[in-house]
Amino acid sequence: MPSVSLTTEDLWFSPDRPVAARHHTRLFCLPHGGADGSVFRSWQAMVDPGIEVVPVHLPGRGMRMAEPPESSLTRLGERLTGPVARRADDLPYVLFGHSMGALLAYELGLALQDGPRPPAAVIVSGAVPPHVTRRTETMHLLPDGEFLDRLGALGGIPPELLAEEEWLELFLPVLRADFEAAETYRTGNALSPAVRLIALGGADDPAAPPADVERWRELGTEVTVRIFPGAHFFPFESTAEVLALVSDACPSR
């Protein structure tokens, strides 16, 4: 099978784009710490067929394993703003992110809101807003054992992987960089009235409790907050319900 030649910009997005569908909106999906954009691959079949799900692939994982991970969300946002704007092309678009990806989605929203084509909405999931001090803001500095214990408590990573030395050797630097990026990101800048902000939380999420998720209301003009059953990874447990809300937030033609 011939290899596919990808440009640097192509690497942010999956090379296997839908061919036949006529889309009216693009939904950019930004993954949580340590994850690849492929965690959103199944979402395309679960949303309105007019919505194109565009998983975003970050450095240091998946098909970008050979690249070093980025430990600053500000720098990551600077690198990603242009590719997202060009990939959106002439269609309305929405930014969705979970956990670390939520903060990156917000940073992208701030960067793109004053451009010629701002996002229609920014949807942040499972994250404490970036103007609020986090209870775990130094987790990336913990010794390996304690860091892994805290990861295990959040869920999302099978316990057998957390005990696998080869896997840890490969992914622990990526996880630490992602947590550093999320824990050191700070901004009190608010989205403009033109950009809808939707904050999602899990009722039993220890990393982003509902009371903290409510404080996203301080960073936008038109803000919706919705709390779902479940803990930190509720979007991957109550996926149908989350995607129903996401689909409703996407513009239609």
C-alpha positions in Angstrom: 0.0 0.0 0.0 1.6 3.4 -1.0 2.4 5.7 1.8 0.6 9.0 2.1 2.7 12.2 2.0 1.5 14.6 4.7 2.4 18.2 5.1 3.0 19.7 8.5 -0.4 21.2 8.5 -2.1 18.0 7.4 -0.7 16.3 10.6 -3.1 18.2 12.8 -6.1 16.5 11.1 -7.0 12.9 10.0 -6.0 12.2 6.4 -9.2 10.1 5.8 -11.7 12.9 5.3 -15.4 12.0 4.5 -15.9 12.2 0.8 -19.5 12.1 -0.1 -21.3 14.0 2.7 -22.4 17.5 2.2 -21.5 19.3 5.4 -22.9 22.5 6.8 -20.7 22.7 9.9 -17.3 21.5 11.0 -16.8 20.3 14.6 -13.2 20.4 15.7 -12.6 18.0 18.6 -9.6 18.5 20.9 -8.6 15.5 23.1 -7.9 15.3 26.8 -4.4 14.9 28.3 -2.4 11.9 26.9 -5.1 11.1 24.2 -5.1 11.3 20.5 -7.8 12.8 18.3 -8.8 9.3 17.4 -10.9 9.1 20.6 -13.5 11.1 18.7 -13.5 8.8 15.6 -16.8 7.1 16.4 -18.6 10.5 16.8 -19.0 11.0 13.1 -21.6 8.3 12.9 -23.5 9.7 15.9 -24.0 13.3 14.9 -26.2 15.0 12.3 -24.8 14.0 8.9 -24.4 17.6 8.0 -21.7 18.0 10.7 -18.2 17.0 9.9 -16.3 15.8 12.9 -12.7 16.9 12.7 -10.5 15.2 15.3 -7.4 17.2 16.1 -4.1 15.3 16.5 -1.6 16.9 18.9 2.2 16.4 18.9 3.6 13.5 20.8 1.0 10.8 20.2 -0.7 8.8 17.5 0.6 9.5 14.0 2.7 12.3 15.6 4.5 10.1 18.1 7.9 11.1 16.8 7.3 14.8 17.7 7.9 16.2 21.2 4.8 17.1 23.1 4.0 20.8 23.8 3.9 21.8 27.4 2.3 25.3 26.9 -1.3 25.7 25.8 -0.5 29.2 24.7 2.2 28.0 22.3 0.0 25.1 21.2 -2.8 27.6 20.4 -0.5 29.8 18.4 0.6 26.8 16.3 -3.0 25.5 15.8 -4.9 28.7 15.1 -3.9 29.0 11.4 -4.5 25.4 10.6 -8.0 25.4 12.2 -9.0 28.6 10.4 -7.8 27.1 7.0 -9.4 23.7 7.7 -12.7 25.3 8.6 -12.6 26.9 5.1 -15.9 28.6 4.2 -18.1 26.6 6.7 -19.3 27.6 10.1 -17.4 25.7 12.8 -17.6 24.8 16.5 -14.7 24.0 18.8 -15.2 21.1 21.3 -12.5 20.1 23.9 -12.4 17.8 26.9 -10.3 18.4 29.9 -6.9 19.8 28.7 -8.6 19.9 25.2 -11.3 22.2 26.7 -8.7 24.8 27.7 -7.1 24.5 24.3 -10.5 25.0 22.6 -11.0 28.1 24.8 -7.6 29.5 23.8 -8.4 28.9 20.2 -11.7 30.6 20.6 -10.0 33.7 22.0 -7.5 33.7 19.2 -10.1 33.3 16.4 -12.9 35.4 17.8 -11.6 38.7 16.3 -10.7 37.2 12.9 -12.9 37.3 9.8 -14.6 34.1 10.8 -14.9 33.4 14.5 -16.2 30.1 15.8 -20.0 29.8 16.2 -19.5 28.2 19.6 -16.8 26.9 22.0 -17.8 23.9 24.0 -15.6 23.1 27.0 -16.0 19.8 28.8 -14.6 18.5 32.1 -12.4 21.5 32.9 -12.0 24.2 35.5 -12.0 27.6 33.8 -8.6 29.1 33.4 -9.1 32.1 35.7 -9.9 29.7 38.7 -7.1 28.2 40.8 -7.2 24.4 40.4 -6.8 22.0 43.3 -4.4 19.9 41.2 -2.4 22.6 39.6 1.0 21.0 40.5 0.1 17.4 39.6 2.7 17.5 36.8 5.4 18.0 39.4 4.5 14.9 41.5 6.9 11.9 41.7 6.0 9.2 39.2 4.2 6.9 41.6 1.9 9.6 43.0 1.3 11.1 39.6 0.2 7.7 38.3 -2.0 7.1 41.4 -3.8 10.4 40.6 -4.2 9.4 37.0 -5.7 6.1 38.0 -8.2 7.9 40.2 -9.4 10.0 37.3 -10.1 6.9 35.2 -9.8 6.9 31.4 -6.6 4.8 31.4 -6.9 1.1 31.9 -5.1 0.0 35.2 -3.1 -2.6 33.3 -1.5 0.2 31.1 -0.5 2.2 34.1 1.4 -0.9 35.4 3.1 -1.5 32.0 6.7 -0.3 32.0 7.1 0.0 28.3 3.9 1.9 27.9 4.8 4.3 30.8 8.3 4.9 29.3 6.6 6.0 26.1 3.6 8.0 27.4 4.6 9.3 30.8 6.5 12.3 29.2 3.5 13.1 27.1 1.1 12.9 30.1 3.3 15.1 32.2 3.7 17.7 29.4 -0.1 17.7 28.9 -0.8 18.2 32.6 1.8 21.0 32.7 0.2 22.7 29.8 -3.3 22.5 31.4 -2.1 23.4 34.9 -0.1 26.4 33.9 -2.6 27.9 31.5 -4.1 31.1 32.8 -6.4 33.8 31.3 -9.2 35.9 32.5 -10.1 37.1 29.0 -13.7 36.5 28.0 -15.2 35.4 24.7 -17.0 38.1 22.7 -20.8 38.1 22.5 -20.6 36.7 19.0 -19.2 33.4 20.3 -21.5 31.1 22.3 -19.8 29.4 25.3 -21.1 26.0 26.5 -19.6 24.3 29.5 -20.2 20.7 30.3 -19.4 18.9 33.5 -19.8 15.5 35.3 -21.8 15.4 38.5 -19.1 13.3 40.2 -16.0 14.7 38.5 -13.2 15.2 41.0 -11.1 17.2 38.6 -13.8 19.7 37.5 -16.6 19.7 40.1 -19.9 21.2 39.1 -19.4 24.3 41.2 -16.2 25.1 39.3 -17.7 24.3 35.9 -20.4 26.9 36.8 -17.7 29.6 36.9 -17.3 29.4 33.1 -20.3 31.8 33.2 -17.8 34.5 34.1 -16.0 34.2 30.8 -18.7 34.8 28.2 -21.9 36.7 27.4 -24.1 33.9 26.2 -23.1 30.9 28.4 -24.8 27.6 28.9 -23.8 25.2 31.6 -25.0 21.6 31.6 -24.1 18.9 34.2 -24.3 15.2 33.1 -24.2 12.1 35.2 -20.8 10.5 35.6 -17.2 11.4 36.6 -14.4 12.9 34.6 -14.9 11.0 31.4 -18.7 11.4 31.1 -18.6 12.5 27.4 -17.4 8.9 26.6 -20.1 7.3 28.8 -23.1 9.6 28.1 -22.0 10.1 24.5 -25.4 10.2 22.9 -26.7 12.8 25.3 -23.6 14.9 25.0 -23.6 14.8 21.2 -27.3 15.7 21.1 -26.4 19.0 22.9 -23.3 19.5 20.7 -25.4 18.9 17.5 -27.9 21.5 18.7 -25.1 24.0 19.1 -23.9 23.6 15.6 -25.3 26.0 13.0 -27.4 24.5 10.2 -28.0 25.7 6.7 
